[in-house]
Amino acid sequence: MKFLPLIWKNMMRKKVRTLFTVLSIVIAFVLFGYLGAIRQAFSLGVDLTGADRLLVIHRVSLIRPLPLSYLNRIRSMPGVVDVTHATWFGGKYQDQFEGRFAILPVEPEEFLRLYPEYVVAEDQKAAWIANRTGVLVGRKTADDFGWEIGDRVPIQGTIFHKADGSTVWEFTVEGFYEGVQSGVDDTQFLLHWTYFNEARDQGEDLIGWFIVRVDDPENAKAVADRIDASFANSAYETKTSTEKAFMQGFAKQIGNIGKILTSVLTAVFFTILLVTGNTMAQSVRERTSELAVLKTLGFTDTRVLMLVLAESFTMAALGGGLGLVVGWLMVQAGDPTGGGLPIFFVPMRDLVLGAGLALFLGFVSGLLPAVQAMRLRIVDALRRA
C-alpha cells in the first residue's frame, strides 16, 4: 500500500492515454455484463429447472395436443408423485406481438404445487382460485404494463376463439407471482383451465403437455420410458423427457448462443489486451531512467517487477470493476431492446468470472513490460537517458 501514491502518479503521467485505456476496459466489461445477461436469457432458465420434473408432449411435436384422459393414467404409474398439465393459449395483448409473454391455461392449485419456485401471497392465491376468469400474472409482465389487482385485461385470441365466436377474452388480475430467486421466469399469464376448456370453440379436453413430478430424480428416465411405453401405438403417442433436457433442446433451436457470445468476447478481450499491453509498454519505455534511479536507490529487480505489475493490475481492476458495476446497473434497468426477454440479469458467476478476467487482463498485459523493467541494467538505462 505504501507504493500506491507512486503507482497512481505514474498512471497520471499521461492522463489522456490512461483515461482512454481505462475507458476501453470499462466498455469491454459493460459489454461482458450485457452479453452475460443475454446468454442467461437465451438459456431459458435451464439451470433452475426442477431435477424431479418431467414434461410429456406429443411424440410428433409440442404443438400437437394430448387428451386430458391421460392424466389419471400417468398419476397411477409407479414413481409418479404428482402431475398436472398446461396448454399454450397463444393470443396477444393490445398491439404487442404474439408470444410477448406466455399465456397458459392451468389447474391453479396443481400448477403452483408443481412449481414451488413461484411465490404468491396467500390472499392473492385464494382470490385467483376462487375466480374462474381470474389470472395470476408474473411480476415482470405486470410491471411492464402497469397492471394492478382488479384490472380487466383483454386478450386477443389468435389460436383459440370463444364458443360464441368472439376472439376477445377478458380476464381479471387477481394476483402476482415472483420467482424465489433470479432466473425464474416471472413473465407468464396464468388462467383457469376449466374456464378456458368450457368457453373455447375447439379442442375440448385436449391439453398441450403434462408436467410430472417423480419420487427420485435418479428414476426419471425409468418413469419417462414407462410413460411412453404406456401410450405407444395409440392415436396420441408421447415423448417424455426431463424438464431440463426439454429446455436445453428448445434453447438449441435458437442456436448456440453461448458459443457465439464467447467468440465475440474473446475478440473484444484480445483487442483490449493489446491496447492495455501497449499502454504499459510505452509507460515503461518513458520511465527507463527513473527505473534505473530506483534500482540505484536499492530497489530489487523483484520489487521493480511488482511495481510495474501493480500499475497494470490497478488500471485493469479500475476499468474492469467500473465496467462490471455499470453493466450490472444497466442490466438491472431491464432489456433495452424491449423484446420482453423473460429472464434478463447478470448471474453472480459471471460477475465473479468478470472480476477474474480483469485480474488476468492486468497480469497478462503487464507481464512483458514488467519483465523488461526487471531485466533493465542500470548502466544501459542511464546511457539511454
N, C-alpha and C positions, 0 to 999 in steps of 0.2 A: 504493500500500500504506500510506502514512503516514496516510491518512484512514480506514483500516479501523476503528480504535477509535471514531472519530466515527460512522461508519455503524452499527457494532454498538450503540453507545449509543442512537442514535435508534431502532433496531429494538426495543431492550429498554425503551423508554419506556413502552410499553403491552404488557407481557409476554403477557397473556392473549390480546389481539387478535392479536399476532404469532404466538403459538403456534397458534391455531386457523386462521389464514390459511395458515401453513406446512403444518399437518396436512391441510388441504383440498387443497393442491397435492400432498402425498405420496400421498393416496388416489387422486387423479386419475392419477398416474403409475404407481401399483401397478395400477390398472385398465388403463392403457395397456399395461403389460407382459403382463398376463393376456390381454387381447384380441389382442395381437400373437401370443402363443403359440397361441391358439385359431384365429386366421386361418391361421397356418402349418400347424396340424394339418389343417384342412379343405382346404388346398391339395393334400393327399395327396402331398407330395414332388415336385410338378410341376417345381420349379426344378432338381432334381437328377436328373431322368430322362435317360437316355442319348440324346444327339442322333443317334446312329447306330443306334438300336434301333427296330424296327417291331413292332407287335402285329397278328397276324392272327386275327380272330374270325369266327364265322358271320355271314353278311350280315344275318340276321334279328335275332339277339340274342346277347349274350355267353353266355347260359345254354344255347344250342343247341350241341351238340358238333360236332367236326370229326374226320374219320378220320385215324388216325396215318399212313396211307399217303401223305398229302400232304407229309410231312416231307422225303423224298428228292427229290420233285419241286421243292420250294421250294429245297432246298440246291443243286440243279443250275442254278438260274436265274442269269443274269448279274447281277453286282452284289451277290450274297449271299455274305457271308464265313462266317457261322456261323448255326445255327438250333437251337432246342430247343423244348420245349413244357412246359406246366403245366396243371393242372386244379383246379377248385375242389372240394374234398372236402366242405365243409360240416362238420357234426359239432360237438360241444361237449365241454368238459371239466368233469366234476362238475356243479355247478349253475350254471355260467357260461352266459350266453346264447350262442346260435349266432352265430358271427362275432366272438366276443371277440378272437380272433386268427385270421389266415388260415392254413388247413391246406391245403398244396399238395403233391400227388404230382408229383415232378420227376425228371429224369435228373441225378443228383448232379454229375458232372464237367462235363457240358454246361451245366448251370444256373449253376454257380459261374464258369464261363468267360465266360458272357454277362453276369454281374453281378460285375465285379471290385470294386465298392464294398462287397461283403460280405467281411469279413476273418475268416478261420478259421485256427486253429492247424493246422499240417500233420498232427500226430498225430491230432487230432480229425477232420480231414477224411478221413484214411485209415481211421479206425475207422468213420466213417459209411458210407463207400463199401463197406466190407467186410461190413457187417451189413445184410441185406435188411430187417429190421424196425427198423433204427435210424432216428433222426431227428436233424436239425440244427435247433436252436431259436434264435431271436433272443434276444439278451441281455436285453432288457427283459421279454419274456414269461417267461424262465427266472427272472429276479429276482422278478417279481411272484408266482410260485407256489413259489419256493424250490427249483426243480429243480436237481439235480446230475447229473453224468455217471454213468451206470449206473442211474438211476431208471427204473422202469417206469411209463409214463403211459397210462392207459386213455382212449380217446376214444369217445364215443357217436356212432355214425354216424346222421345224420339224412337223408342223401341216399343214400349207398351202404352196403349191408349186405354181410356176408361171404357167400361161396357156401354155407357150412354153415348159414346162417340167423341167425347171431349178429349183433347190432348193435354189439357192443363190439370195438373194435380196440385192441390193446396194442402199444406201441412203446417202444423203449429209447432214452433220451437218450444220444447218442454225442458230441455236441459243441455248441458255441455259436458264433454269428457275431455280429459287431458291425459297425456302419457305419463306413466310413472317415472320416466326418465327421457332424456333427449334421444331422438332416433325413433320413437314410437310414432306411428302415423296418426296425427291428430287433425286430419282433414275430412274424414268421412261424414256422410249424411245418412244416418240410420233410421229407417222407418219400419212400421209394423208389417210383418209378412202376412198376417191374417187379413188385414185390411187390403193390402195390395192384391192378394190372391183372389179375394171376393170381388174387387172392383175392376180388375183388368179385363180386357176383351179377348184374351187368348192365353193358352198355355196353363190352364188351371191345374194346380197340384204338380207343376213341374218347377224344379229349382235349378240353380246354377251349379252349386257344388256343396259337398258335405265337409264339415270340419270335425275331425275325430281326435279325441284325446286318448292316448294309450296308457296302460298302467306303468310301463317302463320304457324309456327311450331305446333301450337295448333290444326290445321286442318289436320296434317299429316296422322293420322290414317284414317280419313274420306276419304281423297283423295286416300290413298292406297287401301282401301276397294272398292272404286268406280272403280279404275283401274282394280283390279282383277275381279270384277263382270262383267265388260265390256267384258272381254275376257274369261269368264267362258264357259265351254263346247265347246271350239274351239280346233283346232288342236294344238294351241300354248297357253295353259293356263299359266297365270303368277302368280308370288308370289312377292308381293311388301312389302318392309319394309323400315324403316328409315336407312340412311347410317350408323348411329351409331350402331343400332341393328344388321345390317348385319355384320359389322366389329367385333362386340363382339362375334357373333356366329362363325365367321371364326376363331377368335383367340382361342375360346374354343376348336376347333377341335385339336389344338396343345396340349392342356392340360391346367390345371390351374397353369400357370407359377407363378403367384403371390403367391399362397399358397405354392408352392414348395420352392420358394426363401425365403419366410417368415420363413418357417421351418428351412432352412439352417442358416439364420441369427440369429434366436432365439438360436440355438445350439451354434453358434460361440460366441454370446454376453454373454451367460450364462457361457461359459468357461472363457472368458476374465474377467467377473465379479469375478469369483472365484480367478483368478490369481491376479487381482488388489487388491481384498479384503485381500488375504493372504499377499501381499506385505505390505499393510498398517498395518495389524495386527502385523507383525514382526517388522515394524518400531516403532510402539508404545511400544511394549514389550522391545525393546532395549533402549528406552529412558525413561523408568519408573522413574529413579532417576532425570533426567533432568526435567521431567514434575512436579515432586514433588518440585524441586527448584523453578520453575516458579510460582507455587501456593504459595510457601513461600514468594516470592517477591511481591505478591499481585495480580497475575493473577486469575481472577474469573473462576469458573467452565465453564461458558458460553464462555469465551474467549479461554480457552483451547480447548473446543469443536470446536469452529470456526477455530482455528489454524490447527487442525488435518483435519477437513473437507476441509479447504483451500488447504492443501497439496494434498489431494485426488483429488480435483477439478482441481488443476494445472496439475497434472500428466495426468488426463483423457482429459483435454482440450488440452494439448500439443500433446498427441498422437492422439486424435480424429481429431483435427484441421489439423495436418500434414497429417494424413491419408486421410482426405477428399480432401485436396489440391492435393496430389499425385494421388489419384484416379481420380479426375477430369482431371488432366493433361494427364494421361494415356488414359482415355476415349476420350479426345479431339484428340488423335492421330489416332483414328478410331478403328474399330472392329479388335481385334487381331487374330481372327480365320480365317480372310479372307473369311468369309461366305457371305459377302455382305448384312448384315442386313440393310434394308432401313432406319431405324431410330435407331441411337445409340448415346445417350447423357444422361447426368445425369440431370434429371429435378430439377428445383430450389426447389420444395417442398421436394425432397429427401435430398438436401443439408441442408435445414432448419431442417428437421427431424434428419439428422445425427448430427447436432450441438446440438439438444435437447437430443439425445441419449448419446452424450459424457458427457453432464452435468448430466444426470440421472445416468450414469455409475459412475461418480465421487462421486455423493451423496450416492448412494446405497453401493458402495464398501468402502466408508469411514465412513459410519454412525455408524456401530458397534464399530470399533476401537475408533472413536471419543467419543462415549458414555462411553466406558470403561475408556478412559482418563479423561473424565469429572467426573466420579464417583470415580476416584482414590483418596484415602486418603493419606495425606502427610506422616503420621507415617508409614503406611503399605508400601508405596513406598520406603521410606528411609531404612526400615528394609530389603527389598529385595536387596538393592544395595550392 
